[in-house]
Amino acid sequence: MEPLKQHIKKVFATLRGDLKTRRECLTSTEALWESLINTVEQYHCCSRAQEGKTNVAVFRDFPEANEKLQTKLVSTMSLLVDRIQKKMPVLEKTSKAAHTGWQSTWQLLAKQGRHVDVAESVKGTSTEPCLADMLLWLQRLNLLLQQDYAERAWMLESMDFESETLMVGYHSLWLSKQKILQQEIDTIFAYLQFSVG
């Protein structure tokens, strides 16, 4: 059972570094998202002007200026989405690392299963959580990171600049997902602090 415990500790230690890089990466997308949403709002302001739903004189009097501005804004939005998409490999790397860590742990458990004392596996100490808990936390992290990556990738692939509501909703979801996930990650590592170090 001890080799399995040591393996899980190594997996968590590696994940801790990966998750720190992941959090920094997601933090760096916040400013890009703010710029994107500001640009989306400008674009829709231009659209409303084109439809005669605004009193902005320059748009009313010079419709070609509005069209040129809209074209420029679409280009800016596309560029910002591209910059956010370039951050995705970091999230993918962390997701894959968690999955690989879980798979290798499961394989080791399958090999050493007959040597694992079930009664001992659910016993923790004041300085170390039990093996069963560590296995569950690792599985939970794997599932959370797989789902998070897939959902973020889907959001980026399904963006529609013509829907202001959708874009604002995606922005809110992008930020709230990270807050919720980070709380779970912090909770898990708080329990692991003695054993992982």
N, C-alpha and C positions, 0 to 999 in steps of 0.2 A: 504493500500500500504506500510505503514511503516514496518509491520512485514516481508513482503517479502524482503524489502531492507535490513533489519537487518540480515535476513537469508542468503542472498547472500554475505553480508560482512563477515559473519562467515565462509562461504564456501571458499571464497577467502583467508581469513586469514589462514585457515587450509592448503589450497593448497600451499600457499607461503612457509610454512615449509616443506611440502612434496617435492616441486620443488627444494628447496635448497639441500635436501638430495639426490634427483635424480641427480642434477648437479654434486655433489661431487662423487656420484657413477660412473657416466659416465667419469668423469675426471680420476678416478682410473683405468678405462679400457684402457686408452691411452697407458700406459707403457706396458700393456699386449699385445695390438695390435702391438706395435712396435716390441716386442720380437717375436710375431707370424709371422710378415712379414719378419723379419730377418731370421727366421728359414725356412720359405717358400722359400726364396731366396737361402739359403744353400742347401735345399733339391733339388731344380731344378738345382743347380750347379752340384750336385752329379748325377742327372739324365742325364745331358748333358755329363758328363764325362763317364757315362756308355755307352752312345751312341757313344763315341769316338769323341765328339765335343769339347774337351778341351785338353790342353797340360799339365795339372797337372800330373806330373810324378807318384806321389804316387797312384793316382786313376788308371792310366794306367797300372802300374806295379803290383798293389795289388787290383784286383777287389773285393775280398772278404771284404777288408777294406771299400770299397765304399758301399757295401750292408749292412754291419753292421752299418755304419754311417747313411744310409738312414732309416734303421729301428729305430734307436735312434731318428732321427729327426721327423719321423712320430709320435712317442710316445710323444715327446716334444710338437709338434703342437696340438695333441689331448688334452694334459694336459692344454695347454694355452687356447684352446677353452672352455674346461670345466670350467676353472677359470673365463672366461668372462661370460659363461652361469650362473654361480652362482651369478652374479650381477643382473640378470634379474628380480628376485622377487621384488627388489626395484623399478624397472621401472613399473612392473605390479601393485604394490601397489599404485603408484602415478596415473597410468592410471585408476585403479578402483575407487580411491578416487575422481578423476575428474568426472567420470561417475556417481558415487553415488551422488555427489554434484549437478550435473546437473539434475539428475532424481528427487531428493528431491525438488529442486527449481521449476521444471516443475510441480510437483504434488501440491506444495503450490500455484503456479500460477493458476492452474486449479481450486483449491478450492476457491481462493480469486479473481478470474477473474472478477466477477461482481463488486468488490469493487475497482478495479484498474482503475484510471482515465487515459485514453489514452493520453490526452493532457498533464497531469502532468508527465506521464511516460517518455516523451521525453524532459522534461525540466531538465537541470542540473544547478549546481551553480558553483561558483568559487572554492568551496571546495569539491564538490561532483559531480561525473558524473551522468547522468540520468539513471533511472532504465532500460530503453530499451537498452542502451549501455552495462550496466553490464550484462544483460541477453545474449546479443550477444557475449560478450567476454568470458563468462563462457561456452557458447556453442562451441565457437571456440577452447578454451583450451581443452575441452573434446574431440573434433574431432581430434585435433592435437596429443594429447597424446595417444589416441586409435590407430591412424594410425602409429605413431612413434614406439610404442611397437610392433605392429604386424609386421612392416617391419624389425625391429631389430631381432625379434624372427625368422623370415623367413630367414634372412641372416645367422644366426647361424646354422639353421637346414639344409641349402642348401650349406654349405661350401664344397669345393672340392679341396683338397691339390694338386691334379694333375694339376690344372689350376692356374698357377701363375697370369695370367691376372685377373681372377675372384677374387682371394684373395686380390690382390692389389686394385682392384676396390671396393670391400667391405670395405676395410680399409678406403679408401678415402670417401666413402659414409657415413660410420659410423661417421666420424669426421665432415663432412660438414653438415649432418643432425642436429647434435647438435648445431652447430653455427647458422644455419638458425632458428631452433626452439627457441633457447635462445633469439634471437633478437625479435621474436614475443612475447615471455613471458615477456621480459623486457619492451617492449612497452606497453603491457596491464597493467602491474603493475605500470608503470610510471603514467598512467592515473588514477590508483586506489589509489595512494599513500595517498591522503587526506582522502579518505573514509575508507580504510582498516587500515591505520596507520603503 
